[in-house]
């Protein structure tokens, strides 16, 4: 039976998620920073599914699988060490499912991700402000899941190091953000002594190709409200196509271009509380499912500034 790939870029690519504070929204992929001593944390739920897929450049479907879907429950957080230096984390739980056939879905905790985000430059230019931001991220499996059961696997099992450069320009209430990311991926090990790609390999170790990601965002940003259009691309720098009438493999070339929109809205009755969400759809790909998905979450910002004593002996922030 042919098994197809579901692609989840949940933490390191975490293109799919938000972290916010009372007046701004900040993630590993946008141009906003958390203020010093602010700690934003909250849960997110996401769901994606596909029927059609690309096997190499050939697009089709498999009635033995029906609709392949993945659900995500994610805990995310962001802490402002300074106004220009943030640290972030994400830890998702993934559950996969196929609506037809005999393949049983898998579930479990996927990868723990950590990011450091540093605003290196900010200057008024023309009638707007240009900011340059650098990021470094690392992720590793947080449970003993397998990458050798695609498309039901919840992840690809490699340890990943990511470096990202970002430029953000805001003029009045309107902004544009562009970023480029390089992802270095470690080799993985399978629970078998040999495997076939384009040739036979008598080992359990699989060399994972590195990857690159590009992201563009255009939108409105004012008084804590954010609405933006998004386009992103994920390109595997190597790998091979799914072979005909065969199952996908962890080191396949997996390329995808997606478009969609994000939003963030702070609660007027309690501005430290905000809801976020996005919708994304795949418009082009290679060895991936043509998925459409959404994410929604609610986040709260805690002020962790040290408390100070007043002359009367009372404490204050």
C-alpha positions as CSV (number, residue, x, y, z in Angstrom):
1,X,0.0,0.0,0.0
2,X,1.2,3.4,-0.8
3,X,1.8,5.7,2.2
4,X,2.0,9.4,1.8
5,X,3.7,12.1,3.7
6,X,2.2,14.6,6.1
7,X,4.5,17.5,6.7
8,X,4.4,19.1,10.2
9,X,6.8,22.1,10.7
10,X,5.6,22.5,14.2
11,X,8.2,24.0,16.3
12,X,11.5,24.7,14.6
13,X,9.5,25.8,11.6
14,X,6.8,26.7,13.7
15,X,5.4,28.7,10.9
16,X,2.2,27.9,12.2
17,X,2.1,29.5,15.6
18,X,2.0,32.7,17.7
19,X,3.3,34.1,21.0
20,X,1.9,37.4,22.2
21,X,1.9,40.1,24.8
22,X,-0.6,42.7,25.8
23,X,0.3,45.2,23.1
24,X,2.3,43.2,20.5
25,X,2.7,39.8,19.0
26,X,6.0,38.1,18.9
27,X,7.2,34.8,17.5
28,X,10.3,33.3,16.0
29,X,9.1,34.4,12.6
30,X,7.9,38.0,13.1
31,X,9.5,41.4,13.7
32,X,8.1,42.0,17.2
33,X,10.0,41.7,20.5
34,X,8.7,40.9,24.0
35,X,9.4,43.7,26.5
36,X,11.9,43.1,29.3
37,X,10.7,40.8,32.1
38,X,7.5,40.0,30.2
39,X,6.6,36.3,30.0
40,X,4.0,35.2,27.5
41,X,2.7,31.7,27.7
42,X,-0.4,29.8,26.5
43,X,-1.8,26.8,24.6
44,X,-2.5,26.4,20.9
45,X,-4.6,23.9,19.0
46,X,-3.9,23.2,15.3
47,X,-5.4,20.9,12.7
48,X,-4.3,20.2,9.1
49,X,-5.5,17.7,6.5
50,X,-5.0,16.7,2.8
51,X,-6.4,14.3,0.2
52,X,-4.2,15.2,-2.8
53,X,-0.4,15.0,-2.7
54,X,2.7,15.3,-4.8
55,X,4.8,12.2,-5.5
56,X,7.8,14.0,-6.9
57,X,6.2,16.5,-9.3
58,X,3.3,14.2,-10.1
59,X,0.1,15.1,-8.3
60,X,-2.6,12.6,-7.3
61,X,-4.5,10.9,-4.5
62,X,-4.7,7.5,-2.8
63,X,-8.2,6.1,-2.0
64,X,-6.6,3.6,0.4
65,X,-5.7,6.6,2.7
66,X,-8.6,8.9,2.2
67,X,-8.0,12.1,4.1
68,X,-4.8,12.2,6.1
69,X,-5.0,14.6,9.1
70,X,-2.9,15.8,12.0
71,X,-3.9,17.5,15.2
72,X,-1.6,19.5,17.4
73,X,-1.7,20.6,21.0
74,X,1.1,23.0,21.7
75,X,2.4,24.8,24.8
76,X,4.4,27.9,23.8
77,X,6.2,30.6,25.7
78,X,8.4,33.8,25.3
79,X,10.4,35.6,27.8
80,X,12.0,39.1,27.4
81,X,15.5,39.0,28.9
82,X,15.8,42.6,27.6
83,X,13.8,44.7,25.1
84,X,16.1,43.4,22.4
85,X,16.8,39.9,23.5
86,X,14.1,37.2,23.8
87,X,14.1,33.4,24.5
88,X,11.2,31.2,23.3
89,X,10.1,27.6,23.6
90,X,7.5,25.2,22.1
91,X,6.5,21.7,23.0
92,X,3.8,20.1,20.8
93,X,1.7,16.9,21.1
94,X,0.8,15.5,17.7
95,X,-1.9,13.0,16.7
96,X,-2.2,11.7,13.1
97,X,-5.1,9.9,11.4
98,X,-6.1,8.4,8.0
99,X,-9.8,8.2,7.2
100,X,-9.5,5.1,5.0
101,X,-7.4,2.0,4.8
102,X,-5.6,0.0,7.5
103,X,-2.8,2.5,8.5
104,X,-3.2,3.4,12.2
105,X,-2.3,6.9,13.2
106,X,0.3,7.7,15.8
107,X,0.3,10.2,18.7
108,X,2.8,11.6,21.2
109,X,5.0,14.5,22.2
110,X,7.0,15.7,19.2
111,X,10.0,18.0,19.5
112,X,11.1,20.5,22.1
113,X,12.2,23.7,20.4
114,X,14.2,26.6,21.8
115,X,14.8,30.0,20.1
116,X,16.9,33.1,20.9
117,X,15.8,36.3,19.2
118,X,18.0,39.4,19.1
119,X,17.2,42.7,17.6
120,X,20.5,43.9,16.3
121,X,19.5,47.1,14.5
122,X,16.6,49.6,14.7
123,X,16.6,53.0,13.0
124,X,14.1,55.4,11.5
125,X,14.3,55.4,7.8
126,X,12.2,57.7,5.7
127,X,8.7,57.8,7.2
128,X,9.0,54.4,8.8
129,X,11.4,52.3,11.0
130,X,13.6,49.5,9.8
131,X,14.6,46.7,12.3
132,X,17.1,43.9,11.6
133,X,16.8,40.7,13.8
134,X,18.9,37.6,14.1
135,X,17.6,34.3,15.5
136,X,19.1,30.9,16.4
137,X,17.0,27.9,17.2
138,X,17.5,24.3,18.3
139,X,15.0,21.4,18.4
140,X,15.3,17.7,19.4
141,X,12.8,14.9,19.9
142,X,11.1,15.0,23.3
143,X,9.8,11.4,23.1
144,X,10.8,8.1,21.5
145,X,8.7,8.3,18.4
146,X,9.6,6.8,15.0
147,X,10.2,8.7,11.7
148,X,9.9,5.4,9.8
149,X,6.2,5.2,9.4
150,X,5.2,8.1,7.1
151,X,2.7,9.6,6.7
152,X,1.6,8.6,10.2
153,X,4.8,9.5,11.9
154,X,4.5,12.6,14.1
155,X,7.9,14.0,13.2
156,X,11.2,13.3,11.4
157,X,13.3,12.6,14.6
158,X,16.4,14.7,13.7
159,X,18.0,17.2,15.9
160,X,17.9,20.6,14.2
161,X,19.9,23.8,14.3
162,X,18.4,26.9,12.6
163,X,19.8,30.3,11.8
164,X,17.5,33.1,10.6
165,X,18.0,36.6,9.3
166,X,15.0,39.0,9.4
167,X,14.2,42.5,8.2
168,X,11.0,44.3,9.4
169,X,9.9,47.7,8.2
170,X,6.9,49.6,9.7
171,X,5.3,52.7,8.4
172,X,2.5,54.1,10.5
173,X,0.1,51.1,11.0
174,X,1.4,49.1,8.1
175,X,4.4,46.8,7.9
176,X,6.4,44.3,5.9
177,X,8.6,41.5,7.2
178,X,11.0,39.2,5.3
179,X,13.2,36.4,6.6
180,X,15.4,33.6,5.4
181,X,16.4,30.5,7.5
182,X,19.0,27.8,7.1
183,X,18.2,24.5,9.0
184,X,21.0,22.0,9.7
185,X,19.6,18.5,10.4
186,X,21.4,15.6,12.2
187,X,21.3,12.0,10.9
188,X,18.7,9.7,12.3
189,X,18.6,6.0,13.1
190,X,15.9,3.5,12.1
191,X,14.8,0.3,13.9
192,X,16.1,-1.8,11.0
193,X,19.5,-2.8,9.7
194,X,19.0,-1.8,6.0
195,X,16.8,0.4,3.8
196,X,16.4,1.5,0.2
197,X,16.4,5.0,-1.2
198,X,17.7,5.1,-4.7
199,X,20.0,2.3,-3.7
200,X,20.3,-0.2,-0.9
201,X,21.9,0.9,2.4
202,X,23.2,-1.7,4.8
203,X,22.9,0.5,7.9
204,X,20.3,1.8,10.2
205,X,21.6,5.4,10.0
206,X,20.0,7.9,7.5
207,X,21.7,11.0,6.4
208,X,19.1,13.8,6.6
209,X,19.4,16.7,4.0
210,X,19.5,20.2,5.3
211,X,16.8,22.7,4.5
212,X,16.0,26.4,3.8
213,X,12.9,28.4,4.6
214,X,11.7,31.8,3.3
215,X,8.9,33.9,4.7
216,X,7.2,37.2,3.7
217,X,4.5,39.0,5.8
218,X,2.5,42.1,4.9
219,X,-0.2,43.6,7.1
220,X,-1.6,45.9,9.7
221,X,-0.2,46.3,13.2
222,X,-1.7,48.8,15.8
223,X,-2.7,48.9,19.4
224,X,-2.0,45.2,19.9
225,X,-4.1,44.2,16.8
226,X,-2.3,42.4,14.1
227,X,-3.7,41.2,10.7
228,X,-1.3,40.0,8.1
229,X,-1.0,38.0,4.9
230,X,1.7,35.4,4.8
231,X,3.6,33.5,2.1
232,X,6.3,31.0,3.0
233,X,8.5,28.3,1.3
234,X,10.2,25.3,2.7
235,X,12.9,23.7,0.5
236,X,14.9,20.5,1.3
237,X,18.5,20.9,0.1
238,X,18.9,17.4,-1.2
239,X,17.0,14.1,-0.8
240,X,15.1,12.2,-3.4
241,X,11.6,11.8,-4.7
242,X,9.2,9.2,-3.4
243,X,9.6,6.2,-5.6
244,X,6.5,5.0,-7.5
245,X,4.1,2.8,-5.6
246,X,6.3,3.0,-2.5
247,X,6.0,4.6,0.9
248,X,7.6,8.0,1.6
249,X,10.9,8.1,3.5
250,X,12.3,10.5,6.1
251,X,15.1,11.8,3.8
252,X,12.9,12.5,0.8
253,X,13.0,15.9,-0.8
254,X,10.1,17.7,0.7
255,X,9.3,21.2,-0.7
256,X,6.2,23.2,0.0
257,X,4.9,26.8,-0.7
258,X,2.1,28.0,1.4
259,X,-0.1,31.2,1.7
260,X,-2.5,32.3,4.3
261,X,-3.2,34.9,7.0
262,X,-2.6,35.4,10.7
263,X,-4.4,37.6,13.3
264,X,-4.0,38.6,16.9
265,X,-6.6,40.4,19.0
266,X,-6.1,41.5,22.7
267,X,-9.1,41.5,25.0
268,X,-10.3,45.0,25.8
269,X,-11.5,44.0,29.3
270,X,-8.0,42.5,30.1
271,X,-5.2,43.5,27.6
272,X,-2.7,40.9,29.0
273,X,-5.0,38.3,27.5
274,X,-5.2,37.8,23.7
275,X,-6.4,35.3,21.1
276,X,-4.4,34.4,18.0
277,X,-5.1,32.3,15.0
278,X,-4.1,31.6,11.4
279,X,-5.1,29.7,8.3
280,X,-2.6,28.3,5.8
281,X,-2.9,26.3,2.6
282,X,-0.3,24.6,0.4
283,X,-0.3,25.9,-3.2
284,X,2.8,24.0,-4.6
285,X,4.9,21.2,-3.4
286,X,7.0,18.1,-4.0
287,X,6.6,14.9,-2.0
288,X,4.1,16.5,0.4
289,X,0.4,16.6,0.9
290,X,-1.6,19.5,-0.4
291,X,-2.7,20.4,3.1
292,X,-4.9,23.2,4.5
293,X,-4.8,23.9,8.2
294,X,-5.6,26.3,11.0
295,X,-4.2,27.2,14.4
296,X,-5.9,29.0,17.3
297,X,-4.7,29.9,20.8
298,X,-5.0,32.0,23.8
299,X,-2.1,33.6,25.6
300,X,-1.4,35.6,28.8
301,X,1.4,38.0,29.6
302,X,2.9,37.9,33.1
303,X,5.0,40.8,34.3
304,X,8.0,39.2,36.0
305,X,9.8,42.5,36.9
306,X,11.5,42.3,40.3
307,X,9.4,43.8,43.1
308,X,10.7,46.8,45.0
309,X,9.9,47.9,48.6
310,X,8.6,51.4,49.2
311,X,9.5,53.6,52.1
312,X,6.3,52.4,53.9
313,X,7.5,48.8,53.6
314,X,5.0,47.9,51.0
315,X,6.1,46.2,47.8
316,X,5.5,47.4,44.3
317,X,6.6,46.4,40.8
